[in-house]
Amino acid sequence: MEDAERFRLLGKYQTPRFRVGQRVSCKVRGEMVITGTTDEPIPWPLGLHGRGRHTLIVYKDLAKAIRRESNQAVAYWWGVDPQTVTKWRKVLSVARGAQGTTRLFRDYTKEPWAVEALAKAQSKSGDPERRCKIAESRRGKPRPPHVLEAMRVARRGTHHTEEARRRMSETHRRRGTLVPGTVPWTAGEDELVRTLPAEEAARRTGRSLQAVYARRSRLQLPDGRRRK
């Protein structure tokens, strides 16, 4: 990527009108006195800070640029270190996905080295040996609550295919486990299913009528809906 494109600004910014000795409010350090100006692509007022150090006063168009432009662009046009811009962003609570940063990342993905790296990563992600190692490292470890919640929200309103449901059922039967959310039948409930009419058993157990009929079938009892 050419420097002209790397350091391109999305907006137009001008040096504010000022006079030496004027007091202004800096968004980072509070009230400061203007002591001079820089000699950078965009000249900017300086203020005295700390042990006789002259630093840029973050206000007006510079504050706007920090919130909108990429770190590299601000550092180049105002003649400061990129780490300084990062500190300013933290003080101003600027999100990482600023408009200029997003534009720069998007353009970087079109570079030959980025395209090559992405193709390499995609081919590696499907490597059976790598996937096996990842599965082994995660097996037996419970997922964090926030991950489970994100999965639940992402899958809300979707339905598993018949093939997926069959495979899940086979896995639960093989492991001897129940589908999450399943309430096991107790011995007392089974006794009610054996001795009471289906409607009464459903009322006593708090389960649906269809569940009672399914339980009767599992217990090898007469269905109750057909004549013998």
C-alpha positions in Angstrom: 0.0 0.0 0.0 1.3 3.4 -1.0 1.9 6.0 1.8 -0.6 8.4 0.3 -3.3 5.8 0.7 -2.1 4.5 4.1 -2.1 8.0 5.7 -5.2 9.3 3.8 -7.6 11.2 6.0 -11.4 10.7 5.7 -12.2 14.3 6.7 -10.7 17.8 6.4 -9.0 19.3 9.4 -7.5 22.8 9.8 -5.3 24.5 12.3 -7.4 26.5 14.7 -7.0 30.3 15.1 -5.1 31.0 18.3 -2.6 33.3 20.0 0.4 32.5 22.3 -0.6 32.8 25.9 -4.2 31.9 25.3 -5.8 29.4 27.7 -7.7 26.5 26.1 -9.3 23.3 27.4 -7.4 20.1 26.4 -9.5 17.0 26.2 -6.7 15.0 27.7 -4.9 17.2 30.2 -7.5 19.9 31.1 -6.7 23.6 30.9 -3.5 24.5 29.1 -1.7 27.7 27.9 -0.7 27.9 24.3 3.1 28.3 24.0 3.7 27.8 20.3 3.0 25.6 17.3 4.4 22.6 15.5 5.9 22.4 12.1 4.1 19.3 10.8 1.8 18.6 7.8 -1.0 20.0 10.0 0.5 22.7 12.3 -1.0 22.5 15.8 -0.9 24.5 19.0 1.5 23.4 21.7 1.1 23.7 25.5 3.4 23.4 28.4 3.0 20.2 30.4 4.9 18.5 33.2 8.6 19.2 33.5 8.8 21.9 30.9 7.6 19.6 28.0 5.6 21.1 25.2 2.9 18.8 23.9 0.0 19.0 21.5 -3.2 20.4 22.9 -6.0 17.9 22.1 -9.0 20.0 21.1 -11.1 21.0 18.2 -10.2 19.3 14.9 -7.5 17.1 16.5 -10.0 15.6 18.9 -12.4 15.0 16.0 -9.6 13.3 14.0 -8.7 11.0 17.0 -12.2 9.8 17.2 -12.6 9.2 13.4 -9.3 8.6 11.7 -6.8 5.7 11.9 -3.9 5.7 14.4 -1.4 5.9 11.6 -3.0 8.8 9.8 -3.2 10.9 13.0 0.4 10.1 13.9 1.6 11.1 10.4 -0.4 14.4 9.9 0.1 15.7 13.5 3.7 14.5 13.9 3.3 12.3 17.0 4.2 8.8 18.0 1.4 6.2 17.3 1.6 5.1 20.9 0.7 8.7 21.9 -2.4 8.5 19.7 -3.3 5.2 21.4 -3.2 6.9 24.8 -5.3 9.8 23.6 -7.9 7.3 22.3 -8.1 5.6 25.7 -8.7 8.9 27.4 -11.4 9.8 24.9 -12.9 6.3 25.1 -12.6 5.8 21.3 -13.6 2.3 20.1 -11.0 0.3 18.3 -13.3 0.1 15.2 -13.0 3.8 14.3 -14.1 4.6 10.8 -10.6 5.3 9.6 -9.2 2.2 11.2 -11.9 0.0 9.7 -11.1 1.5 6.2 -7.4 0.8 6.7 -8.0 -2.8 7.8 -10.3 -3.4 4.8 -7.8 -2.0 2.3 -5.0 -4.1 3.9 -6.9 -7.3 3.2 -6.6 -6.6 -0.5 -2.8 -6.6 -0.3 -1.0 -9.6 -2.0 0.6 -10.7 1.3 -2.8 -10.5 3.1 -4.6 -12.6 0.4 -1.8 -15.2 0.5 -1.9 -15.3 4.3 -5.7 -15.7 4.3 -5.6 -18.6 1.8 -3.0 -20.3 3.9 -5.0 -19.9 7.1 -8.2 -21.2 5.4 -6.4 -24.3 4.1 -4.9 -25.0 7.5 -8.2 -24.6 9.3 -9.6 -27.7 7.6 -6.6 -29.8 8.4 -7.9 -33.1 10.1 -4.8 -33.4 12.3 -5.2 -29.8 13.6 -8.9 -30.2 14.2 -8.3 -33.4 16.1 -5.8 -31.7 18.4 -8.3 -28.9 19.1 -11.0 -31.4 19.9 -8.8 -33.3 22.2 -7.8 -30.2 24.1 -11.4 -29.2 24.6 -12.9 -32.6 25.4 -14.2 -32.8 29.0 -13.9 -29.0 29.6 -17.1 -27.2 30.2 -17.7 -24.2 28.0 -17.8 -20.7 29.8 -21.3 -19.4 30.5 -20.9 -16.5 28.1 -20.1 -18.9 25.3 -23.2 -21.0 26.0 -25.3 -17.9 26.1 -23.9 -16.7 22.7 -24.6 -20.1 21.2 -28.2 -20.1 22.5 -28.9 -16.6 21.1 -27.3 -17.5 17.7 -29.4 -20.7 17.4 -32.7 -19.2 18.6 -35.4 -19.8 16.1 -33.4 -22.4 14.1 -34.1 -26.2 13.9 -31.8 -29.1 13.7 -32.0 -31.3 10.6 -33.4 -34.9 10.9 -29.8 -36.2 10.4 -28.5 -34.0 13.2 -31.3 -35.1 15.5 -30.6 -38.7 14.8 -26.9 -38.3 15.5 -27.5 -36.5 18.7 -30.0 -39.2 19.9 -27.4 -41.9 19.1 -24.7 -40.0 21.1 -27.0 -39.6 24.1 -27.9 -43.3 24.0 -24.3 -44.3 23.7 -23.2 -42.1 26.6 -26.2 -42.9 28.7 -27.0 -39.1 29.0 -30.2 -37.1 28.5 -30.8 -34.2 26.2 -30.3 -30.9 28.2 -33.5 -29.8 29.7 -35.0 -33.3 30.0 -36.7 -34.0 33.3 -36.3 -37.8 34.1 -39.3 -39.8 35.1 -39.4 -40.8 38.8 -40.5 -44.2 40.2 -43.5 -42.4 41.7 -44.5 -41.0 38.3 -44.1 -44.3 36.6 -46.5 -45.8 39.2 -49.1 -43.2 38.5 -48.7 -43.9 34.8 -49.3 -47.6 35.4 -52.3 -47.3 37.7 -54.2 -44.2 36.6 -56.0 -43.1 33.4 -53.8 -41.1 31.0 -55.6 -37.8 31.7 -55.3 -38.2 35.4 -51.7 -39.3 35.3 -50.9 -36.2 33.2 -52.7 -34.0 35.7 -50.9 -35.6 38.7 -47.4 -35.5 37.2 -47.7 -32.1 35.5 -46.6 -33.6 32.2 -48.4 -33.5 28.8 -50.8 -36.1 27.7 -48.6 -37.0 24.8 -45.7 -37.5 27.3 -47.8 -39.9 29.3 -48.7 -42.0 26.3 -45.0 -42.1 25.2 -44.0 -43.2 28.8 -46.6 -46.0 28.7 -45.1 -47.2 25.4 -41.6 -47.2 27.0 -43.0 -49.1 30.0 -44.6 -51.6 27.6 -48.1 -50.8 29.0 -51.4 -50.8 27.0 -51.8 -47.6 25.1 -55.2 -46.9 26.7 -56.5 -45.2 23.6 -57.4 -48.4 21.7 -59.4 -51.5 22.6 -57.5 -54.6 23.4 
